[in-house]
Amino acid sequence: MTASAISTSLSHATLEKQVDQEALLLMLSYIEAECRRLGVLEAARHAALAAAVLAEPPQHAVTATITLQ
């Protein structure tokens, strides 16, 4: 495999991961909004926290501590 092919493969994998993450964030924001609309505030808070953790850079997500109130 050439360096160009490896680079293309990595950039494609990176792009796929970014698209997947953006789709998950969009779904979580929809879930949060629907939970709020239905008056289920604790579930909305959980969806918002999940989105916040997902949006963090990977090296920080492992060390992040979330406290639910």
C-alpha positions as CSV (number, residue, x, y, z in Angstrom):
1,M,0.0,0.0,0.0
2,T,1.4,3.4,-0.9
3,A,1.6,6.4,1.3
4,S,-1.1,8.1,-0.7
5,A,-3.4,5.2,-0.3
6,I,-2.8,5.1,3.4
7,S,-3.4,8.8,3.7
8,T,-6.7,8.5,1.7
9,S,-7.8,5.6,3.8
10,L,-7.1,7.5,7.0
11,S,-8.8,10.7,5.9
12,H,-11.8,8.6,4.7
13,A,-12.0,6.9,8.1
14,T,-11.7,10.2,9.9
15,L,-14.4,11.7,7.8
16,E,-16.7,8.8,8.5
17,K,-16.1,9.1,12.2
18,Q,-16.8,12.9,12.1
19,V,-20.0,12.3,10.2
20,D,-21.1,9.6,12.6
21,Q,-20.3,11.9,15.6
22,E,-22.3,14.8,14.0
23,A,-25.2,12.5,13.4
24,L,-25.2,11.3,17.0
25,L,-25.1,14.8,18.3
26,L,-28.0,15.7,16.1
27,M,-30.0,12.7,17.4
28,L,-29.2,13.6,21.0
29,S,-30.3,17.2,20.5
30,Y,-33.6,15.9,19.0
31,I,-34.0,13.5,21.9
32,E,-33.3,16.3,24.4
33,A,-35.8,18.6,22.7
34,E,-38.5,15.9,22.6
35,C,-38.0,15.1,26.3
36,R,-38.3,18.7,27.2
37,R,-41.4,19.0,25.1
38,L,-42.9,16.0,26.9
39,G,-41.9,17.4,30.3
40,V,-39.4,14.7,31.1
41,L,-36.6,17.0,32.3
42,E,-34.4,14.4,33.8
43,A,-34.2,12.4,30.6
44,A,-33.5,15.7,28.7
45,R,-30.7,16.4,31.0
46,H,-29.2,13.0,30.4
47,A,-29.4,13.5,26.6
48,A,-27.7,16.9,27.0
49,L,-24.9,15.4,29.1
50,A,-24.4,12.6,26.6
51,A,-24.1,15.1,23.8
52,A,-21.6,17.2,25.9
53,V,-19.4,14.2,26.6
54,L,-19.6,13.1,22.9
55,A,-18.6,16.6,21.8
56,E,-15.4,16.6,24.0
57,P,-12.1,15.7,22.5
58,P,-11.4,12.0,23.1
59,Q,-8.5,12.5,25.5
60,H,-10.8,14.5,27.8
61,A,-13.8,12.3,27.5
62,V,-12.1,9.5,29.4
63,T,-11.2,11.7,32.4
64,A,-14.4,13.7,32.4
65,T,-16.6,13.4,35.5
66,I,-20.3,14.0,35.2
67,T,-22.4,14.5,38.2
68,L,-26.2,14.3,37.8
69,Q,-28.2,16.5,40.0
